[in-house]
Amino acid sequence: MASQKGVYGQASQPTGPAGMGPETGRLVLSPAIRARRNRLWLPAELTLDAWSEIGLQIVAIGDSSAWWLGDWLMYGKKRFPDRYKKAVAETSLDYQTLRNYAWVCRQFPADRRRSQLSFQHHAELASLSTEEQDEWLEKAEALGWSMHELRRQLRAGGAGRRKRPAELTLKIAMTFNQQESWHAAASASGVDVQVWITATLNNAAEEIRHGRKLRP
């Protein structure tokens, strides 16, 4: 994509996929805009291509924040096991959402994450075996599947998907309020409710393995 004159008359550097810098791979925002916590200022005269590129940059940063927060929590839990929860509380972030992010990050070490696919793509596959994860990531990347298309293909049991003999179908009785609450929590985490339930149960099992009691 061609360079675009920025708000200060400077030519912005062309970016790679999803707003990544061409040489460093770092996420960048066009110098033609001013970004603040609660506002985005755009110049009066943007080309359609430049406006579209800025949107891709913002989407990339928003998606990357889930990876960043998950990696951040894993680091704090390992580096500051007795103090990290206080630091998390001071951020006003939802702890369960962060734990779900961290769970997905643990299933996908950095060298297995596909930069062309979103965090939500990976979250949809996090409960599968490593071999199945890689198989579906390869398909989604090669065929340009959206997260919703990947979910549809998974539920349809697309070609090449193998059933695991140890797979268990669990039925859970819940009240209407619980159902609404769980769906809201899953939506806030950016994942399907089934993925959210799996992550929450895995996190609870991890707490018990480390000798910590769960609150009822």
C-alpha positions as CSV (number, residue, x, y, z in Angstrom):
1,M,0.0,0.0,0.0
2,A,1.4,3.4,-0.9
3,S,2.7,5.8,1.6
4,Q,0.2,8.5,2.8
5,K,1.0,12.0,3.8
6,G,0.4,12.3,7.6
7,V,-1.1,15.1,9.6
8,Y,2.2,16.7,10.1
9,G,3.2,16.5,6.5
10,Q,5.4,13.4,7.1
11,A,5.0,10.4,4.9
12,S,4.0,7.4,7.0
13,Q,5.8,4.1,6.4
14,P,3.9,1.4,4.5
15,T,2.9,-1.4,6.9
16,G,2.7,-5.1,6.4
17,P,-0.2,-7.4,7.3
18,A,-2.5,-6.2,9.9
19,G,-0.6,-3.0,10.5
20,M,2.8,-4.5,11.2
21,G,6.0,-2.6,10.5
22,P,7.8,-3.9,7.4
23,E,11.1,-4.5,9.0
24,T,10.6,-5.0,12.8
25,G,7.3,-6.8,12.8
26,R,6.1,-4.4,15.5
27,L,2.6,-3.1,15.5
28,V,2.3,0.5,14.5
29,L,-0.3,3.2,14.1
30,S,-0.1,5.7,11.2
31,P,1.5,9.0,12.1
32,A,-1.5,10.6,10.3
33,I,-3.7,10.1,13.4
34,R,-3.6,11.0,17.1
35,A,-4.7,8.2,19.4
36,R,-5.8,8.9,23.0
37,R,-7.4,6.6,25.6
38,N,-10.9,7.7,24.7
39,R,-10.5,9.3,21.3
40,L,-9.1,8.8,17.8
41,W,-8.4,12.0,15.8
42,L,-8.4,11.6,12.0
43,P,-7.3,14.2,9.5
44,A,-10.0,15.7,7.3
45,E,-8.6,14.4,4.0
46,L,-7.8,10.7,4.1
47,T,-7.8,8.4,1.1
48,L,-10.0,5.3,1.3
49,D,-6.9,3.1,1.3
50,A,-5.3,5.1,4.2
51,W,-8.5,5.0,6.2
52,S,-8.8,1.2,5.6
53,E,-5.2,0.6,6.6
54,I,-5.7,2.5,9.9
55,G,-8.7,0.3,10.7
56,L,-6.5,-2.8,10.1
57,Q,-3.9,-1.4,12.5
58,I,-6.5,-0.8,15.2
59,V,-7.9,-4.3,14.8
60,A,-4.5,-5.8,15.0
61,I,-3.6,-4.0,18.3
62,G,-7.0,-4.8,19.8
63,D,-6.6,-8.5,19.0
64,S,-3.0,-8.5,20.2
65,S,-4.0,-7.2,23.6
66,A,-5.4,-10.6,24.5
67,W,-2.1,-12.3,23.8
68,W,-0.2,-9.5,25.6
69,L,-2.4,-9.7,28.7
70,G,-2.2,-13.5,28.7
71,D,1.6,-13.5,28.5
72,W,1.7,-10.7,31.1
73,L,-0.3,-12.7,33.6
74,M,1.7,-15.9,33.0
75,Y,4.9,-13.9,33.7
76,G,3.6,-12.4,36.8
77,K,2.3,-15.7,38.2
78,K,5.7,-17.3,37.6
79,R,7.9,-14.3,38.7
80,F,5.8,-13.0,41.6
81,P,3.6,-16.0,42.8
82,D,2.7,-14.4,46.1
83,R,2.1,-10.8,44.9
84,Y,0.8,-10.9,41.3
85,K,-2.9,-11.0,42.2
86,K,-2.6,-7.6,44.0
87,A,-1.0,-6.1,40.9
88,V,-3.8,-7.6,38.8
89,A,-6.5,-6.1,41.2
90,E,-4.9,-2.7,40.8
91,T,-5.4,-2.8,37.0
92,S,-9.2,-3.2,37.5
93,L,-9.1,-6.0,34.9
94,D,-11.4,-9.0,35.4
95,Y,-9.2,-11.8,36.8
96,Q,-11.1,-14.7,35.3
97,T,-10.9,-13.1,31.8
98,L,-7.2,-12.7,32.3
99,R,-6.9,-16.3,33.3
100,N,-8.8,-17.4,30.2
101,Y,-6.4,-15.4,28.1
102,A,-3.4,-17.0,29.9
103,W,-4.9,-20.5,29.4
104,V,-5.0,-19.9,25.6
105,C,-1.5,-18.6,25.7
106,R,-0.3,-21.7,27.5
107,Q,-1.9,-23.9,24.8
108,F,-0.1,-21.9,22.1
109,P,3.6,-21.0,22.8
110,A,4.8,-18.0,20.9
111,D,6.4,-20.1,18.1
112,R,3.0,-21.8,17.3
113,R,0.9,-18.7,17.1
114,R,-0.2,-17.7,13.6
115,S,0.1,-14.0,13.1
116,Q,-2.4,-14.1,10.3
117,L,-5.1,-15.5,12.6
118,S,-6.8,-13.8,15.5
119,F,-6.6,-14.7,19.2
120,Q,-10.2,-15.9,18.9
121,H,-9.1,-18.4,16.2
122,H,-6.6,-19.9,18.6
123,A,-9.1,-19.8,21.5
124,E,-11.6,-21.9,19.5
125,L,-8.9,-24.6,19.1
126,A,-7.3,-24.4,22.6
127,S,-9.0,-27.5,24.0
128,L,-7.9,-29.8,21.1
129,S,-4.7,-31.8,21.0
130,T,-1.5,-30.1,19.6
131,E,-1.8,-32.0,16.4
132,E,-5.4,-31.1,15.9
133,Q,-4.7,-27.4,16.7
134,D,-1.9,-27.2,14.1
135,E,-4.1,-29.0,11.5
136,W,-7.0,-26.5,12.0
137,L,-4.8,-23.5,12.2
138,E,-3.2,-24.6,8.8
139,K,-6.6,-24.9,7.2
140,A,-7.9,-21.6,8.6
141,E,-4.8,-19.7,7.5
142,A,-4.7,-21.3,4.0
143,L,-8.4,-20.9,3.3
144,G,-8.8,-17.4,5.0
145,W,-11.5,-18.6,7.4
146,S,-13.0,-16.0,9.8
147,M,-13.3,-17.1,13.4
148,H,-17.0,-17.8,12.8
149,E,-16.3,-19.9,9.8
150,L,-13.6,-21.9,11.8
151,R,-16.2,-22.4,14.5
152,R,-18.7,-23.6,11.9
153,Q,-16.3,-26.0,10.4
154,L,-15.4,-27.4,13.8
155,R,-19.0,-28.0,14.8
156,A,-19.6,-29.6,11.4
157,G,-16.7,-32.0,12.0
158,G,-14.9,-31.0,8.7
159,A,-12.7,-33.3,6.7
160,G,-9.6,-34.5,8.6
161,R,-10.9,-33.9,12.0
162,R,-10.3,-36.9,14.3
163,K,-12.3,-37.9,17.3
164,R,-10.3,-38.4,20.4
165,P,-11.2,-41.6,22.3
166,A,-10.9,-39.8,25.6
167,E,-13.3,-37.1,24.6
168,L,-16.2,-36.6,27.0
169,T,-19.5,-34.9,26.5
170,L,-20.5,-33.2,29.8
171,K,-24.1,-32.0,30.4
172,I,-24.4,-29.3,33.0
173,A,-27.7,-28.3,34.6
174,M,-27.9,-24.5,35.1
175,T,-30.4,-21.8,35.9
176,F,-31.4,-19.1,33.4
177,N,-29.4,-16.6,35.4
178,Q,-26.3,-18.8,35.3
179,Q,-26.7,-19.3,31.6
180,E,-26.9,-15.5,31.0
181,S,-23.9,-14.9,33.3
182,W,-21.8,-17.5,31.6
183,H,-22.6,-16.2,28.2
184,A,-21.8,-12.7,29.2
185,A,-18.5,-13.8,30.7
186,A,-17.6,-15.7,27.6
187,S,-18.5,-12.7,25.4
188,A,-16.3,-10.4,27.6
189,S,-13.4,-12.9,27.1
190,G,-14.0,-12.9,23.3
191,V,-14.5,-16.7,23.1
192,D,-17.4,-19.1,22.6
193,V,-19.2,-20.2,25.8
194,Q,-18.0,-23.8,25.4
195,V,-14.4,-22.6,25.2
196,W,-15.0,-20.3,28.3
197,I,-16.4,-23.2,30.3
198,T,-13.4,-25.5,29.4
199,A,-10.9,-22.7,30.3
200,T,-12.7,-22.0,33.6
201,L,-12.7,-25.7,34.6
202,N,-9.0,-26.1,33.6
203,N,-8.1,-23.1,35.7
204,A,-10.0,-24.5,38.7
205,A,-8.2,-27.8,38.3
206,E,-4.9,-26.0,38.2
207,E,-5.7,-24.2,41.4
208,I,-6.6,-27.4,43.2
209,R,-3.4,-29.1,41.9
210,H,-1.4,-26.3,43.6
211,G,-3.2,-26.8,46.9
212,R,-5.4,-23.8,46.7
213,K,-9.0,-24.1,47.7
214,L,-11.8,-22.8,45.5
215,R,-14.4,-20.4,46.8
216,P,-18.0,-21.8,46.5
